Every structure is written in C-alpha cells, then in structure tokens.
C-alpha cells in the first residue's frame, strides 16, 4: 500500500501548508479542562460565543457528525515588520497585514480536499474550519503534533517554526485508517523558565493560575478587535500604537527568532493594508460604507468604522502624550470631534486632546464640553 499519509502531507506542503497532522475525533478531555477553567475565570470577556456549544467545541465528532477523519493544518503568515514610518502611524498585527485568512485558507483547503479525493479515488463530504466554528483548535493542534501551547497560549511549532501560524481543519467522511493513516501523536515542547511574553505584555494579560492563561479583558488584541465599547481609560496608554491587534508576545518569543516569511502572497503586506496605517488619514473615513470599501477582504473590517477609529484616536492620544502635541494635530482632533456623530468617538477624541497639557489643548477641551452640553440639550 502506498504511504498515503506522506503523500497527503506532500500535497498539503505543496499548497503552502507547512504543518500537517492527522487527528482523532475523540473528545478533548484533558485539553478541555484548560479551556473550561479559562471560561470559569471570565477571561473571555464579552466573547460570549466562546461559551456556546461547549460539548461541540470539546468534541470534534459533534461538529461534523458525518465525519470519520480530520486533518489539522498550519499556515505561516509572518512577514518582517519594517521600521515605523514616522509619528502618527498605527501598527497592525502581523496576521492582518494581508488579505482576510477566512477568505483565503478555505479555498486552498478545498483544493487539498479535491486532491485527496483523486489520490484515494473517493468522493467526500467535508467541513472546512479556520477559526470559524466551535472547535477547540488549540487543543486539537496540541494533541496531534502541530506544536505545543506556549505560555502566551499560542501554538508553537517544531524546529523553530514559531507561533505566527493560522490553524485550520478539514473534516472528511472518509475513514483514513483504511488507507493506513492513523492519528499523529503530540509534539513535546516547552517554554522552560522563559516568561518573556508575560513580562513584555504591556497590560499583564498573560497570567499564571496553576497554568498559563490570557485574560482577554486585558489583551490589546481583544480591546482593539472584540471590544465593542470604549477602551478602558486605564488601558489606553498601554495600547501604545497598536491600532489593530498586537504582536508583542510573539515578537519577544525566542521560538520566533528564526521564523521564515510566509509563502502565501495573499498574506504579504502588498495584498492588504500593510504593517502600518496613517492615523490621521483614518479620521477622514466618514461612513461605514466608505470604511467597508477600503477594508473589504481584510481582517480590519471586523471592528467596523466605529471600532477602528476608536483605536485610531487612542493611538493618536498616545503619540500626543509622547510629545507630538503640535497645535496642528490638536486642531485636527478638535475638528473631527466637532463633526462626528458617534458619541464614543467624540469622547475618545477629547481624551486624545487631553493627553497634551498645553493651554491650547485645554481651550479645545472646554469648547468640546460646551458642544456636548448643546448636543445633550437637543437630544
């Protein structure tokens, strides 16, 4: 019998998936305990969907009942971050600099499925997942050799392949064991005594509670993407210049010291928004339709105009606090706040102006407060 496992891995590698493992559909009992503890501590914040369908999330067989096998895949999305172009440029997390992986990866996995069908001479009903279904991808990946879970809770691949990876799954109704393909075992790796990720995290989101967890409520990625309300005052300065997501815990991880660049052109900065956004140009986006047109097919569409401009204003405020408080920039913020219909954005703009201690800034804040009084009277 041909070595179908290796043949399928070669096909997946040729398509750009650098890690491929064959998984069991058995419940994730041991791995699930970590996930449930995370939920019990409330670390999911407002991501209530994480607590839905707990049985399905921890039991892959329930997600796609017709399935008999599952293949777990990893895609490297890393591109080297250039130097910041100058003041008032917000950083975009590495996974989001190109096209939206939700759109790109399923197309490649569907092609993989077709090639597997040809190889095995069998048609298959399938389900493709890439951070898009209630499946505990971290636990499944760790149990079957994609890598080990670092203290930052991201999967770290073998041979210094690092953690800049998307995870995805292909559920098949083909019993791969009939082709001599058995599930892969775990990859044994460790962070040892290293805690650079937790030490470097600006907000202290990585915490040790007998095991390591990320408190999403403190995580910059959560605050800039998932949080639909105001950025908490006490966290705003800690966002630094991250306008969407955050890479700090990955940037300091020794396992990422030799990470190679992605082979997927779709994830290169030229395919999307790039590593930095001009912050004041973002304030020129006046409507959700205009925002959608600019950021369609990229991960930045998720927080919508309201969320991205909120983040933008926090980043501008942090630049002002660091000495970039020229009257020209303060006036631009005032003009934005004076013409903005969204109260949340007006408040964040006022906060940004208030990061300057100048008399000019104080005068602008007084004018904005007077305007708010008039708006409240009208409403």
Residue pairs with C-beta under 8 A, 6 or more apart in sequence:
1 179
1 180
3 180
4 119
4 120
4 176
4 179
4 180
4 181
5 22
5 180
5 181
7 119
8 20
8 71
8 116
8 119
8 181
9 20
11 112
11 115
11 116
11 119
12 20
12 71
12 73
12 112
13 20
15 108
15 111
15 112
16 75
16 108
16 263
16 264
17 73
17 74
17 75
17 108
17 112
18 74
18 75
18 76
18 157
18 161
18 165
18 263
19 73
19 74
19 146
19 147
19 157
19 161
19 165
20 71
20 72
20 73
20 74
21 71
21 72
21 141
21 144
21 145
21 146
21 184
22 69
22 70
22 71
22 72
22 144
22 176
22 181
22 182
22 183
22 184
23 60
23 70
23 71
23 72
23 140
23 143
23 144
23 169
23 183
23 184
24 60
24 70
24 143
24 144
24 183
25 60
25 61
25 67
25 68
25 69
25 70
26 60
26 61
27 58
27 59
27 60
27 61
28 35
28 58
28 59
28 60
28 136
28 139
28 140
28 143
29 58
31 58
31 136
31 138
31 139
31 140
31 142
31 143
32 57
32 58
32 136
32 139
34 139
34 211
34 213
35 57
35 58
35 136
35 138
35 139
36 54
36 58
37 209
37 211
37 213
38 44
38 213
39 50
39 51
39 54
41 209
41 213
41 215
42 217
43 213
43 214
43 215
43 216
43 217
44 50
44 51
44 216
45 216
45 217
45 222
45 226
45 227
46 226
46 227
46 228
47 216
47 222
47 226
49 134
52 134
53 134
55 62
56 62
56 63
56 134
56 135
57 134
57 135
57 136
58 136
58 139
60 67
60 70
60 135
60 140
60 169
60 171
61 67
63 127
63 129
63 133
63 134
63 135
63 171
64 127
64 171
66 125
66 173
67 126
67 127
67 171
67 172
67 173
68 172
68 173
68 174
68 175
68 176
69 171
69 172
69 174
69 175
69 176
69 177
69 181
70 140
70 169
70 170
70 171
70 172
71 112
71 169
71 170
71 172
72 137
72 140
72 141
72 144
72 146
72 167
72 168
72 169
73 109
73 112
73 167
73 168
73 169
73 170
74 141
74 146
74 147
74 155
74 157
74 161
74 165
74 166
74 167
74 168
75 101
75 105
75 165
75 166
75 168
75 262
75 264
75 267
76 161
76 162
76 164
76 165
76 259
76 260
76 261
76 262
76 263
76 264
77 94
77 95
77 98
77 101
77 164
77 165
77 166
77 262
77 264
77 267
78 94
78 162
78 164
78 256
78 259
78 260
78 261
78 262
79 94
79 97
79 98
79 261
79 262
79 267
79 268
79 269
79 275
80 261
81 91
81 94
81 247
81 275
82 275
84 91
84 241
84 276
85 276
87 319
87 324
88 278
88 279
88 280
88 315
88 316
88 319
88 324
88 329
89 241
89 276
89 277
89 278
89 279
90 241
90 242
90 243
90 244
90 276
90 277
90 279
90 282
90 311
90 312
90 315
91 241
91 242
91 243
91 244
91 247
91 275
91 276
92 243
92 244
92 245
92 273
92 274
92 275
92 276
92 277
92 300
93 221
93 242
93 244
93 245
93 246
93 247
94 164
94 247
94 250
94 275
95 101
95 164
95 166
95 245
95 267
95 299
96 244
96 245
96 272
96 273
96 298
96 299
96 300
97 267
97 268
97 269
97 272
97 273
97 274
97 275
98 264
98 266
98 267
98 268
98 269
98 270
98 271
98 272
98 298
99 266
99 267
99 271
99 272
99 297
99 298
100 297
100 298
100 299
100 301
101 130
101 131
101 166
101 267
101 299
102 130
102 131
102 132
102 299
103 297
104 264
104 266
104 267
105 130
105 166
105 168
106 128
106 130
106 168
109 128
109 130
109 168
109 170
110 128
112 170
113 124
113 126
113 128
113 170
113 172
116 124
116 172
116 174
117 123
117 124
120 174
120 179
122 174
124 172
124 173
124 174
125 172
125 173
126 170
126 171
126 172
126 173
127 133
127 170
127 171
128 168
128 169
128 170
128 171
129 135
129 137
129 168
129 169
129 171
130 166
130 167
130 168
130 169
131 137
131 166
131 167
131 168
135 169
137 167
137 169
138 149
138 153
138 155
138 167
140 169
141 147
141 155
141 167
142 148
142 149
142 155
142 186
142 187
143 186
144 183
144 184
144 185
144 186
145 184
145 185
145 186
145 187
146 155
146 157
146 165
146 167
146 187
147 155
147 156
147 157
147 158
147 161
147 163
147 165
147 187
147 189
148 155
148 156
148 186
148 187
148 188
148 189
148 190
149 155
149 156
150 156
150 163
150 191
150 197
150 253
150 255
151 191
151 194
151 195
151 197
151 198
151 206
151 208
151 212
152 163
152 197
152 198
152 206
152 212
152 214
152 249
152 250
152 253
153 206
153 212
153 213
153 214
154 163
154 249
154 250
155 163
155 165
155 167
156 162
156 163
156 189
156 191
156 253
156 255
157 163
157 165
157 187
158 187
158 189
160 255
160 257
160 258
160 259
161 259
161 260
162 250
162 253
162 255
162 256
162 258
162 259
163 250
163 253
163 255
163 256
164 250
164 256
164 259
194 254
196 252
196 253
196 254
197 206
197 248
197 249
197 250
197 252
197 253
198 204
198 206
198 207
198 208
198 212
198 249
199 252
200 248
200 249
200 251
200 252
201 248
201 249
202 220
202 238
202 239
202 240
202 248
203 218
203 219
203 220
203 235
203 238
204 218
205 214
205 215
205 216
205 218
205 219
205 220
206 212
206 213
206 214
206 249
207 213
207 214
207 215
216 222
216 226
218 235
219 246
220 238
220 239
220 242
220 245
220 246
220 248
221 245
221 246
223 231
223 232
223 235
223 239
224 231
224 239
224 242
224 243
224 244
224 245
224 246
224 303
224 307
224 311
225 244
225 245
225 302
225 303
225 307
227 307
228 307
229 344
230 310
230 344
230 347
230 348
231 239
231 310
231 311
231 314
231 348
233 351
236 314
236 317
236 318
236 351
237 318
237 321
239 311
239 314
239 315
239 318
240 315
240 318
241 315
241 318
241 319
242 311
242 315
243 277
243 279
243 282
243 308
243 311
243 312
243 315
244 277
244 299
244 300
244 303
244 308
244 311
245 299
250 256
262 268
265 271
269 275
272 297
272 298
273 295
273 298
273 300
277 312
279 312
279 315
279 316
279 319
280 316
280 329
280 332
282 308
282 309
282 312
283 309
283 312
283 313
283 332
283 336
285 291
285 294
285 305
285 309
287 305
288 304
288 305
288 306
290 305
291 301
291 304
291 305
291 308
292 301
295 301
295 308
300 308
303 310
303 311
306 342
306 344
306 345
309 345
310 344
310 345
310 348
313 333
313 345
313 348
313 349
313 351
313 352
314 348
314 351
314 352
316 329
316 333
316 352
317 348
317 351
317 352
317 353
317 354
317 355
318 355
320 329
320 330
320 352
320 353
320 355
320 356
321 355
321 356
325 355
325 356
325 358
325 361
327 358
327 360
330 353
330 356
330 358
330 360
330 361
330 364
331 364
333 349
333 352
333 353
333 364
334 349
334 353
334 364
334 367
334 368
336 345
336 349
337 345
337 346
337 349
337 350
337 353
337 368
337 371
338 368
338 371
340 346
340 349
346 368
346 372
349 368
350 365
350 368
350 369
353 361
353 364
353 365
353 368
354 361
354 365
